[in-house]
């Protein structure tokens, strides 16, 4: 295990700016906006800002404000922020991102989680946070072997925490982090203090009465998810079947990479169609640039292929006998009924924050941190 700091060579950044300058822009239908995918005018403006004004060195400074490590687990390079709390008795917490996110999603919650009194909170709610880049993502990439699916990553996360001296720990995750967390809870329940999810995978009940039992609000949420599955999962089908074909384009064109990622941040967030209502340009581009400078757009996409092939893309088949907390943000992609979640998890905490979407920690860091603290507070001995 080695200490690590992000330090991208200047020639990588020069090449990025030159590629942005020489982008071969496609045609588009005037006035179509986001209907066909990423809006042409918005992306051109964002890429021009990326080329001329975005300060990656400032982004590096934000990331490097937190201690980081590099280690190897099952032969794979793994990078993580490791931020021990200064407060005695802090709960170890594994904080796991998804696609198309990164550790950048959590930069605004690390302070409130590790040092609550500095943000008006209680030291008893402090966490020692481990925030890894998923295998194949950013500085944990690329993957070089087959088989890095949800279950293998769950096992790797247990090994990572053991290397850092944490035999039992709390867990928080959304997107892939939600699937990995549920797989970890099913396979290694003895290692988890509690499981907090803002995207919770649940199997659909087989009972014909399952839908009839839903409230009108729950039924609306299920209908929204059905529309999403039918109309907006092309990215998943491509990455789950032919990720290498896509990788050539994403690894060669920064404009293409931004177009592929930014559309998801707009569509999946609580932004009312204006992505910069939820995220600043600098925050968006810090995340996209993390993929670019590490050359991991392709290997990150392979997680879809490997998990689909291993049949680990979804809820685990066994129930999760770990104390579980769920935060359902209003613009999350999947908002399953509470009764369905309770059948599959040891549900101890349920909340429905008033604002936020799929990237909850990045969109609403205060609400996110407060919900994580509230759940784990309920697991402390009284």
For each residue, the residues with C-beta under 8 A, 3 or more apart:
1: 69 70 71 163
2: 69 70 71
3: 67 68 69 70
4: 68 69 70 79 139
5: 64 68
6: 60 63 64 68 139
7: 60
8: 12 13 56 60 293
9: 12 13
10: 13 14
11: 14 15
12: 8 9 15 16 293
13: 8 9 10 16 17 56 293
14: 10 11 17 18
15: 11 12 18 19
16: 12 13 19 20 50 254 289 292 293
17: 13 14 20 21 51
18: 14 15 21 22
19: 15 16 22 23 253 254 255
20: 16 17 23 47 48 50 51 254 255
21: 17 18 51
22: 18 19
23: 19 20 47 253 254 255
24:
25: 40 44 255
26: 40
27:
28: 32 36 40
29: 32 36
30:
31:
32: 28 29 35 36 40
33: 39
34: 37 38 39 42 263 266 267 273
35: 32
36: 28 29 32
37: 34 259 263
38: 34 42 43 258 259 260 262 263
39: 33 34 42 43
40: 25 26 28 32 43 44
41: 44 45
42: 34 38 39 45 46 262 275
43: 38 39 40 46 47 255 258 259 262
44: 25 40 41 47 48
45: 41 42 48 49
46: 42 43 49 50 258 262 281 284 285
47: 20 23 43 44 50 51 254 255 258
48: 20 44 45 51 52
49: 45 46 52 53 54 281 285
50: 16 20 46 47 53 54 254 258 285 288 289
51: 17 20 21 47 48 54
52: 48 49
53: 49 50
54: 49 50 51 281 282 285 289
55: 58 59 282
56: 8 13 59 60 286 289 293
57: 60 61
58: 55 61 62 282
59: 55 56 62 63 282 285 286 289
60: 6 7 8 56 57 63 64
61: 57 58 64 65
62: 58 59 65 107 286
63: 6 59 60 66 68 81 103 104 107
64: 5 6 60 61 68
65: 61 62
66: 63 81 83 107 110 131
67: 3 81 82 83 84
68: 3 4 5 6 63 64 79 80 81 82
69: 1 2 3 4 79 80 82 164
70: 1 2 3 4 77 78 79 139
71: 1 2 77 78 80 160 163
72: 75 76 77 78
73: 76 78 135 156 159 160 163
74: 152 155 156 159
75: 72 145
76: 72 73 135 140 143 144 145 148 156
77: 70 71 72 139 140 141
78: 70 71 72 73 132 133 135 140 156 160
79: 4 68 69 70 132 133 138 139 140
80: 68 69 71 130 131 132 133 140 160
81: 63 66 67 68 103 106 110 129 130 131 132
82: 67 68 69 129 130 164
83: 66 67 110 114 128 129 130 131
84: 67 90 114 128
85: 90 114 115 126 127 128 129
86: 114 115 126
87: 90 115 116 117 123 124 126
88:
89: 124 126
90: 84 85 87 114 126 127 128
91: 126 127 128 169 170 193 376
92: 127 128 130 161 166 168 169 170 193
93: 113 127 128 129 130 169 170 171 172 372 376
94: 130 131 132 157 161 169 170 171 172
95: 106 109 113 129 130 131 172 173 177
96: 131 132 134 157 171 172 173 176 177 180 181
97: 101 102 103 105 106 131 133 134 137 173 174 175 176 177
98: 101 134 173 174 175 176 177 178 199
99: 137 175 176 239 300 301 303 304
100: 260 261 264 265 287 291 300
101: 97 98 104 105 175 287 359 362
102: 97 105 133 137 138 287 290 291
103: 63 81 97 106 107 131 132 133 138 290
104: 63 101 107 283 286 287 290 362
105: 97 101 102 287 359 361 362
106: 81 95 97 103 109 110 131 361 362
107: 62 63 66 103 104 110
108: 111 361 362 365
109: 95 106 112 113 361 365 368 369 372
110: 66 81 83 106 107 113 114 129 131
111: 108 114 115 118 119
112: 109 115 116 119 121 365 366 369
113: 93 95 109 110 116 126 127 129 369 372 373
114: 83 84 85 86 90 110 111 126 127 128 129
115: 85 86 87 111 112 118 119 126
116: 87 112 113 119 120 121 122 123 125 126 373
117: 87 120 121 122 123
118: 111 115
119: 111 112 115 116 369
120: 116 117
121: 112 116 117 125 373
122: 116 117 125
123: 87 116 117 126
124: 87 89 377 380
125: 116 121 122 373 376 377
126: 85 86 87 89 90 91 113 114 115 116 123
127: 85 90 91 92 93 113 114 170 372 376
128: 83 84 85 90 91 92 93 114 166
129: 81 82 83 85 93 95 110 113 114
130: 80 81 82 83 92 93 94 95 160 161 164 166 169
131: 66 80 81 83 94 95 96 97 103 106 110
132: 78 79 80 81 94 96 103 140 157 160
133: 78 79 80 97 102 103 137 138 139 140 141
134: 96 97 98 137 140 153 176 180 300 303
135: 73 76 78 140 141 143 148 153 156 303
136: 140 141 142 143 148 296 299 300 302 303
137: 97 99 102 133 134 140 141 291 294 296 299 300
138: 79 102 103 133 141 290 291 294 296
139: 4 6 70 77 79 133 294
140: 76 77 78 79 80 132 133 134 135 136 137
141: 77 133 135 136 137 138 294 295 296 299 300
142: 136 295 296 298 299
143: 76 135 136 148 299 302
144: 76
145: 75 76 148
146: 306
147: 152 306 310
148: 76 135 136 143 145 152 153 302 303 306
149: 152 153 303 306 307 309 310 312
150: 153 154 176 179 180 183 303 307 310 312 313
151: 154 155 183 187 310 312
152: 74 147 148 149 155 156 306 310
153: 134 135 148 149 150 156 157 176 180 303
154: 150 151 157 158 180 181 183 184 187 188
155: 74 151 152 158 159 187 188
156: 73 74 76 78 135 152 153 159 160
157: 94 96 132 153 154 160 161 180 184
158: 154 155 161 162 184 188 191
159: 73 74 155 156 162 163
160: 71 73 78 80 130 132 156 157 163 164
161: 92 94 130 157 158 164 166 167 169 191
162: 158 159 165 166 167
163: 1 71 73 159 160
164: 69 82 130 160 161
165: 162
166: 92 128 130 161 162 169
167: 161 162 191
168: 92 190 191 192 193
169: 91 92 93 94 130 161 166 191 192 193
170: 91 92 93 94 127 192 193 194 195 196 376
171: 93 94 96 181 184 185 192 194 195 196
172: 93 94 95 96 177 181 196 197 198 372
173: 95 96 97 98 176 177 178 179 180 181 196 197 198 199
174: 97 98 177 178 197 198 199 358 359 360 361
175: 97 98 99 101 178 179 199 358
176: 96 97 98 99 134 150 153 173 179 180 303
177: 95 96 97 98 172 173 174 180 181 197 199
178: 98 173 174 175 181 182 197 198 199 200 201
179: 150 173 175 176 182 183 199 201 307 312 313 314 315
180: 96 134 150 153 154 157 173 176 177 183 184
181: 96 154 171 172 173 177 178 184 185 195 197
182: 178 179 185 186 195 197 200 201 315 316 320 345
183: 150 151 154 179 180 186 187 312 316
184: 154 157 158 171 180 181 187 188 191 192 195
185: 171 181 182 188 189 192 195 316 320 321 322 324 345
186: 182 183 189 316 317 318 319 320
187: 151 154 155 183 184 316
188: 154 155 158 184 185 191 192
189: 185 186 192 320 321 322
190: 168
191: 158 161 167 168 169 184 188
192: 168 169 170 171 184 185 188 189 195 322
193: 91 92 168 169 170 323 376 379
194: 170 171 322 323 324 325 348 375 376 379
195: 170 171 181 182 184 185 192 320 322 323 324 325 345
196: 170 171 172 173 324 325 326 327 349 371 372 375 376
197: 172 173 174 177 178 181 182 200 324 325 326 327
198: 172 173 174 178 326 327 328 329 332 360 368
199: 98 173 174 175 177 178 179 332 333 334 358
200: 178 182 197 324 326 334 336 341 345
201: 178 179 182 314 315 316 334
202: 315 336 340 341 343 344 345
203: 314 315 317 344
204: 210 340
205: 210 340 343
206: 210
207: 210
208: 212
209: 212 213
210: 204 205 206 207 213 214 340
211: 214 219 222
212: 208 209
213: 209 210 337 339
214: 210 211 218 219 222 337
215: 218 219 337
216: 219 220
217: 220 221
218: 214 215 221 222 335 337 338
219: 211 214 215 216 222 223
220: 216 217 223 224
221: 217 218 224 225 335 336 337
222: 211 214 218 219 225 226 336 337
223: 219 220 226 227
224: 220 221 227 228 335
225: 221 222 228 229 333 334 335
226: 222 223 229 230
227: 223 224 230 231 232
228: 224 225 231 232 233 333
229: 225 226 232 233
230: 226 227 233
231: 227 228
232: 227 228 229 235 267
233: 228 229 230 236 237
234: 237 238
235: 232 238 239 260 264
236: 233 239 240 304
237: 233 234 240 241
238: 234 235 241 242 243 245 246 301
239: 99 235 236 243 246 301 302 303 304 305
240: 236 237 243 304 305 307 308 313
241: 237 238 305 308
242: 238 245 246
243: 238 239 240 246 247 298 301 302 304 305
244: 247 248 298
245: 238 242 248
246: 238 239 242 243 249 250 298 301
247: 243 244 250 251 297 298 299 301
248: 244 245 251 252 298
249: 246 252 253 256
250: 246 247 253 256 257 260 291 297 298 301
251: 247 248 257 295 297 298
252: 248 249 256
253: 19 23 249 250 256 257
254: 16 19 20 23 47 50 257 258 288 292
255: 19 20 23 25 43 47 258 259
256: 249 250 252 253 259 260
257: 250 251 253 254 260 261 288 291 292 297
258: 38 43 46 47 50 254 255 261 262 285 288
259: 37 38 43 255 256 262 263
260: 38 100 235 250 256 257 263 264 297
261: 100 257 258 264 265 287 288 291
262: 38 42 43 46 258 259 265 266 275 284 288
263: 34 37 38 259 260 266 267
264: 100 235 260 261 267 268
265: 100 261 262 268 269 275 278 279 284 287 359
266: 34 262 263 269 271 273 274 275
267: 34 232 263 264
268: 264 265 331 333 357 358 359
269: 265 266 275 278 279 331 357 358 359 363
270: 278 329 330 331 355 356 357 363 364
271: 266 274 275 276 277 278 279 357
272: 277
273: 34 266
274: 266 271 277 278
275: 42 262 265 266 269 271 278 279 284
276: 271 279 280 281 284
277: 271 272 274
278: 265 269 270 271 274 275 357 359 362 363
279: 265 269 271 275 276 283 284 359 362 363
280: 276 283 284
281: 46 49 54 276 284 285
282: 54 55 58 59 285 286
283: 104 279 280 286 287 362
284: 46 262 265 275 276 279 280 281 287 288
285: 46 49 50 54 59 258 281 282 288 289
286: 56 59 62 104 282 283 289 290
287: 100 101 102 104 105 261 265 283 284 290 291
288: 50 254 257 258 261 262 284 285 291 292
289: 16 50 54 56 59 285 286 292 293
290: 102 103 104 138 286 287 293 294
291: 100 102 137 138 250 257 261 287 288 294 296 297 300
292: 16 254 257 288 289 295 297
293: 8 12 13 16 56 289 290
294: 137 138 139 141 290 291
295: 141 142 251 292 298
296: 136 137 138 141 142 291 299 300
297: 247 250 251 257 260 291 292 300 301
298: 142 243 244 246 247 248 250 251 295 301 302
299: 136 137 141 142 143 247 296 302
300: 99 100 134 136 137 141 291 296 297 303
301: 99 238 239 243 246 247 250 297 298 304 305
302: 136 143 148 239 243 298 299 305 306
303: 99 134 135 136 148 149 150 153 176 239 300 306 307
304: 99 236 239 240 243 301 307 308 313
305: 239 240 241 243 301 302 308 309
306: 146 147 148 149 152 302 303 309 310
307: 149 150 179 240 303 304 310 312 313
308: 240 241 304 305 311 313
309: 149 305 306
310: 147 149 150 151 152 306 307 313
311: 308
312: 149 150 151 179 183 307
313: 150 179 240 304 307 308 310
314: 179 201 203
315: 179 182 201 202 203 344
316: 182 183 185 186 187 201 320
317: 186 203
318: 186
319: 186 343 344 345
320: 182 185 186 189 195 316 324 344 345 346
321: 185 189 346
322: 185 189 192 194 195 345 346
323: 193 194 195 346 348 379
324: 185 194 195 196 197 200 320 341 345 346 347 348 349
325: 194 195 196 197 347 348 349 350 351 371 372 374 375 376 378
326: 196 197 198 200 338 341 345 347 349 350 351
327: 196 197 198 351 352 353 360 368 371
328: 198 332 335 350 351 352 353
329: 198 270 332 352 353 355 356 357 358 360 363 364
330: 270 352 353 354 355 356 357
331: 268 269 270 356 357 358
332: 198 199 328 329 335 356 357 358 360
333: 199 225 228 268 358
334: 199 200 201 225
335: 218 221 224 225 328 332
336: 200 202 221 222 340 341
337: 213 214 215 218 221 222 340 341
338: 218 326 341 342 347 350
339: 213 342 343
340: 202 204 205 210 336 337 343 344
341: 200 202 324 326 336 337 338 344 345 347 350
342: 338 339 345 347
343: 202 205 319 339 340
344: 202 203 315 319 320 340 341
345: 182 185 195 200 202 319 320 322 324 326 341 342
346: 320 321 322 323 324
347: 324 325 326 338 341 342 350
348: 194 323 324 325 375 378 379
349: 196 324 325 326 374 375 378
350: 325 326 328 338 341 347
351: 325 326 327 328 371 374
352: 327 328 329 330
353: 327 328 329 330 356 360 364 367 368 371
354: 330 367
355: 270 329 330 363 364 367
356: 270 329 330 331 332 353 360 363 364 367 368
357: 268 269 270 271 278 329 330 331 332 360 363
358: 174 175 199 268 269 329 331 332 333
359: 101 105 174 265 268 269 278 279 362 363
360: 174 198 327 329 332 353 356 357 363 364 367 368
361: 105 106 108 109 174 364 365 368 369
362: 101 104 105 106 108 278 279 283 359 365
363: 269 270 278 279 329 355 356 357 359 360
364: 270 329 353 355 356 360 361 367 368
365: 108 109 112 361 362 368 369
366: 112 369 370
367: 353 354 355 356 360 364 370 371
368: 109 198 327 353 356 360 361 364 365 371 372
369: 109 112 113 119 361 365 366 372 373
370: 366 367 373 374
371: 196 325 327 351 353 367 368 374 375
372: 93 109 113 127 172 196 325 368 369 375 376
373: 113 116 121 125 369 370 376 377
374: 325 349 351 370 371 377 378
375: 194 196 325 348 349 371 372 378 379
376: 91 93 125 127 170 193 194 196 325 372 373 379 380
377: 124 125 373 374 380
378: 325 348 349 374 375
379: 193 194 323 348 375 376
380: 124 376 377
381:
382:
